[in-house]
Amino acid sequence: MERLSLLSEDQVRAVQRQFGTPTFAYDQKALESQAQKALAFPNAHGLTVRYAVKACPAAGVIRILNRAGLHIDASSGYEALRAMRAGVPAAQIQLTAQQLPDNLADLVRQGVLFNACSLHQLAAYGRLFPGREVSVRVNPGLGSGHSNRTNTGGPSSSFGIWHEHLDQVLTTAAEHNLQLTGLHSHIGSGSDPEVWQHCARLTLGVAAKLPEVRRVNMGGGFKIGRMADEVSTDLCEAGQPVADEFNRFAREHGRKLHLEIEPGTFLVGNAGAIVCSVVDVVDTGQQGYSFIKVDSGMTEVLRPSMYGAQHPIVVVPATPEQRGQGEYLIAGHCCESGDILTPASGNPEELAPRVLTEPRIGDAVFIGGSGAYCAGMAAKNYNSFPEACEVLLGTDGEFHLLRQRQTLDQVLANESLPAFLSA
Ligand SMILES: *Cc1c(COP(=O)(O)O)cnc(C)c1O
């Protein structure tokens, strides 16, 4: 049986009552404490921590982490603008994007830092801003995501400039007088200190060939344990070998490199939960399964159906009472058979019933570990369900609204009918 972590049963019921469901609840204290842990990442010659805002782009969350001292990693031009609207100074934002934004020149003029992720991007930046400093993202040839779908390094990943193309990087930079002062590699290194050390070595091997590099960004990808039997990355353990490599680099090359890391999941993953409600309970007979249907699912959390990701789930009775337990699958509210919140670990095709409190219609259901890649990465408006509400549990003990639930009018706001259909 899973237990509640982030919120108490009373707080889950309070969210359900006060805001309706489904609602995302984030915890200010948890966000601030993760930020402090990230800022304590071992380093040899200084550290900047960037929050990868795509993990959870709510302005309230961005502001809490920025006030705690974190800068921003933006994965699109829109994310950079969004962070600025949340109050982050442009100079604290670095853009690392698959797609070059149309407003790149404008963003850079406002102070946003640019990290070129391909030779095309580097040349485009060089044409706009010859003579300037720039950072480049390399694919050091090593990958370590938790699945093929999250792997961001190695030959099967399109992220960054392949490490064997360094000559072309130097040629392109020289053509536009660019100074290659930043180097970046985000391979999603996970929690294994040996992988971090290996990646640091490969990246510093590239830095050795780029004599102007002063700033090396090792990306994010620190794993967290959502379920009780999973462990979260110990940043001191992961970071120490990286700091050792930076020290060794300074001894060998006489350059003291500034370290950057850019966690997303680590900062927000366990600082957020979904509070939803039981809308139905059905079964498929003796040889079948019992299903709890909830008013959430792919519209708020895609990770189970996409990766077979595991989230802790707790049924919270509408009023406190003792109940029995049973084995249940949790089905989301989308008309899509893949909308299951209890797949087998790492295999979205397979079902894995869980032991849960016997549900009644109207009970609340808590889905933990939903702070990262949920509100920002859901199947928004599928079945015309409105975007969920987001609230923050402040250090004052109160829930504060961060984003209200969409209305149907907002879902439809940009539609129009051509004249020949409107009569
Ligand atoms: C998504 C992303 C991150 C954050 O990854 P997490 O796994 O959430 O820590 C960091 N850097 C870049 C460039 C990213 O695209």
PDBQT file of the ligand as one rigid body, heavy atoms in Angstrom, charges set to zero:
ROOT
HETATM    1  C1  LIG A 501      14.831  18.683 -20.474  1.00  0.00    +0.000 C 
HETATM    2  C2  LIG A 501      16.189  19.241 -20.322  1.00  0.00    +0.000 A 
HETATM    3  C3  LIG A 501      16.795  19.288 -19.066  1.00  0.00    +0.000 A 
HETATM    4  C4  LIG A 501      16.161  18.730 -17.821  1.00  0.00    +0.000 C 
HETATM    5  O1  LIG A 501      16.064  17.347 -17.830  1.00  0.00    +0.000 OA
HETATM    6  P1  LIG A 501      15.539  16.575 -16.530  1.00  0.00    +0.000 P 
HETATM    7  O2  LIG A 501      15.618  15.142 -16.938  1.00  0.00    +0.000 OA
HETATM    8  O3  LIG A 501      14.154  17.028 -16.270  1.00  0.00    +0.000 OA
HETATM    9  O4  LIG A 501      16.452  16.912 -15.417  1.00  0.00    +0.000 OA
HETATM   10  C5  LIG A 501      18.025  19.899 -18.991  1.00  0.00    +0.000 A 
HETATM   11  N1  LIG A 501      18.636  20.407 -20.090  1.00  0.00    +0.000 NA
HETATM   12  C6  LIG A 501      18.086  20.363 -21.306  1.00  0.00    +0.000 A 
HETATM   13  C7  LIG A 501      18.790  20.954 -22.468  1.00  0.00    +0.000 C 
HETATM   14  C8  LIG A 501      16.843  19.771 -21.465  1.00  0.00    +0.000 A 
HETATM   15  O5  LIG A 501      16.290  19.721 -22.694  1.00  0.00    +0.000 OA
ENDROOT
TORSDOF 0
